[in-house]
Amino acid sequence: MLALDKETFSYWVTHPDDLAPTDFVQLQESLETYPYCQTLHTLAAKAASVHQRSQAVPFVRQAAAHALSRNALRKLIENEFQWSENLLTKLNELSARHVPVPDDYQQESYALFKSKAGVSNGFPKLPLLRLPGQHDQSAEPIVTTPTPEDPTLIEINLQNDLVQIAETTPAQPTLSPADVERQRQLDLIDSFIKKEPRISPVRAKPGEPHTQEDLTKRTKPVGGSLVTESFAKILEKQGKLDKAREIYEKLIVKNPEKKAYFAAKISELTSADGGSTES
């Protein structure tokens, strides 16, 4: 593979119309080394459109996928940039004032200007224009006296506004130090209840009606004791193995999905009870 030098690459970029068939082969080899070079894809599509028209479609698609402007790629392949050199030359001539101007151009233009009516004897004299804001100084100025406002009406409107503001703004209740301390304690309890959802909510806050709970309506626990695994463990630590077994048996009925777990606990208690009896 022939290495691509900087001079050759710069010439291709500035003169894409001079790409030869051998350049097309070198472009393909360079694309294998630099597959993500946008300029190489564009030059390969240009060379393929000139020398390999039957194979130009895949090269054009690859160039379009890597091109920043597909419109510019189309103009390059379809030779729509050929007019740019001539246009640049014309623009340079105009900017450098190299465009020749006919000698009689200024004379003809000035003669045409003088031939118009009213200009043959010099520039016409136009009458002075009077602006709308200008008036004769002799005219007397118009003095306008402002009408005083009724103070009674202003006072009535102000009172109505104050009444509306007082109605829309509810009075904030003032709390005593005891109420503030109670509110702080209730907030602490509420935050603790949120962390421990098993605890029931506390009584009402200050300012809310307090309803007395009927203690006679409380239901008694089943069997006179709590039926929880924690209570069974407490009984086990206290040495009350029979009562602990009863709690586990009730838990089997209450939570049948944990039957195997509670049955194992009962077996452990039975074994422990038997060992203590033998000793």
N, C-alpha and C positions, 0 to 999 in steps of 0.2 A: 504493500500500500504506500502510495506517495503522500508524504506529509504535506499538510496544507499550511503554506506560509502566510504571513500577515499581508504582504503586498498583493498576492493573488486574491485573497479574500476581500481586501479593500477595493480592488479593481472590479470584482464581481458586484459588490454592493453599489458602487457608483455607476457601473455600466452593465446592467443586467441584460441589455439587448445583445451584447457581444458574447454571450455564453455559447461555447462550442460543444459538439458531441463529446469530446474528451473531457470537457469540464463537467458534463452531466455525470460521467462515470466517476470522476473524482468527488463530486458532490455526494453521490450515493455511498462511497466509501467513507467520507467524512461523517455522514449521518450515522453510520454504524458506531463511530467513535463518540460522536456528540449527538445522541438521539433527541435531546431536549432543546437543541438550538433552534430558535424560531426563524432566524435569518437563513440558516441552511435549508430548512423546509421550504421557505418562500422561494429561494433561488432554485431549488430542485424542481418545484412546481413550474416555475418560469421556463427552465431549460426543457422539462418534459413537454410542456405545451408547444415548444418550438421544434424540438428534434424527435420526440417520441409521443406523438399525439395519441396513438393507440394505448399507451400506458400512462397517460397524463392524469386520468381520473383518480387513482389512489394517491398520487403525489399531491394533487390539489386538495383532496380531502384531509390528508395529513397536515398540509400547510394551513388549511382553514381551522383545524383544531388547535393549532399553536399560534394563529395570527391574532394580533390585538385588534385589527380592523379588517373584517372580511371584505368590506367595500374597497379598501385600498388594495387588497390582494387581487380582487377581480379587475380593478383598473390596471394593475401591473401586468397581469396575464393577458388581458385583452388590448394591451398597448394604448391605453387611454392617457398615458403620461407623455406621449411623444410631443405634444404641443407645448409642454412646459418650458423647454429650452428656448423656443422662439418667443414665447410670452415673456420670459425673463429678459431676453435681449431688448424687447420693446420697452419693458418697464425701466430698464437701465438707461435707455436712450432718453426716455421722458424725464427721468429724475435728473439726468445730467444736462438737460436742455439741448440735446443734440438734434431734435426734430426741426427741420428747416421751416421757417415762416415766410410766405410770399411777401415781396417788397410792397406790392400795392394793397396788401390786406388792411393795413392801418389807414391808408388814404381812403379806400372805398368805404370802410366802416365809418370814418368821420364824416365823409360826404353824405352818407345815408342818414347820419344823425342830424346834420344841419338841414337836410331837405324836408324835415318834418315841420308842420305848421307851428308858428310861434317861436321858432328857434333861430330863424335866419338873422335876426338883429340882436343876437346875443341871448343869454338865458332869460326866460320869462320871469317877470316879477309877480310873485304870488302874494296875495293879501295876507296880512297877519291874522293868525287864527286866535280866537278868544276862547280860553278854556272855560269850562262850565263853572269852576269855582271862583273865577274872577268877577268882581262887581265894582260898580262905581263908588269911589270914596265918599261922594256927597250923600250917598244913601244912608239913612239913619239906621243904626243897628237895632235889631229887634231884641228886646229884653223880655225874657220869660221868667216869670215868678213861680217857683215850685209851690205846689199846694201842700200845706201842712197836713200831716196824718193825724187822725183822731186818736189821742192817747187812751181814751176809754176803750176803744175797740182793741187796741194793742194789749191792754191789760187783761181784757176778757179772754183773748186768744191765748195769752201766756198762762192764765189760770187753767184753761181747759187742757193745755198741753201737760201741765204739772199733774192734773188729776189723772190723765191717761197713763202717765208714767208711774204714778203711785199704784194704780190698779193693776198694771201689767207686771210690776215687780213685787213678788210675794215677800213677806217679812221672814227673815231667817230666825228660827228659834234660838234663844241663848241657852247654852248648856252650862250647868253648874259643874264645879270641879269633880263632884261625885259622879255625875253623869259621864263626864269625860273619861274618868278612870274605869267606869263600868263598860263604856264603849270599847276601851282599849282591851279589857279582859275578854269581852265577847269576840273581838276580832282575833285574838290569840286562840280562843277556843275553836272558832270557825276554821281557822287555818289548820289546826290540829285535826279537826274532823275531816277536812278534805284529804289529809294524808292518811288517816285511818277511817275508811268508809264504814267500818263495822259499828262505829259509835253513832248513836242517834243524835239529831240536831238538838241544840240547847233551846232555852226559852226565848221569848221575844226580846227584841232590842228596846232601848228606852224610847218612849213615845208610842209604842205599839201596844194594843190591848193584850193583857195577860189572862189566859184561860187556865183555871185550876184543873189539874188532871185528877180524874176520879181513880183513886188508888184501889178501890174495890173491884174495878174491872180488870185488873191485871191478872193474867192467867198464871197459875202455879206451874212450875217446871214438872216434867214428867217424872214420876217416881220420887218426887221430893228432892231431886238433885239435878245438876246440869249434865247433859249427855254430850260431852265433848271429849276429844282425845286428850286435850290438855288436863282436863279434870281427872281422867283415868291415870295419866302419868303422875299427877299429884298424889292420888291414892296409892299408886305403886310405890312412890318414895316414902309414904307414911307407913308402908307395910300392910295396908288394907288390900290384900291381893284379891279376896273374894269380891269386894265391891268394884275393884278395877275390872275383873272379868265380867261382871254384870254390865258395866258401862260399855265394854267392847262388844258384848253380845247385842246391846241395844244399838250400837253404832253399825253393826252388820245389818240389822233390820232397816236402819235409817239410810245407810249408804251401801246398798248391795254391790255396787261396782268395786268397793274396797274390801270385799268379803275375805279374800285371800290374805290381805295385809292384817286385818283385825284377827283372823283365825290364827295367824302366826303369833300375834301378840298374846292371844289367849293360851297358846301352847307354851310360850315362854313363861307366862305367869304360873301355869300348871306345873311346869318342870321346877320352877323356883320354889313353889309352895311345897312340892313333894320333897325336894332336897332339904328344906328347912324343917319339915316334919320328921324326916329320918334322923337328922342331927339332934 
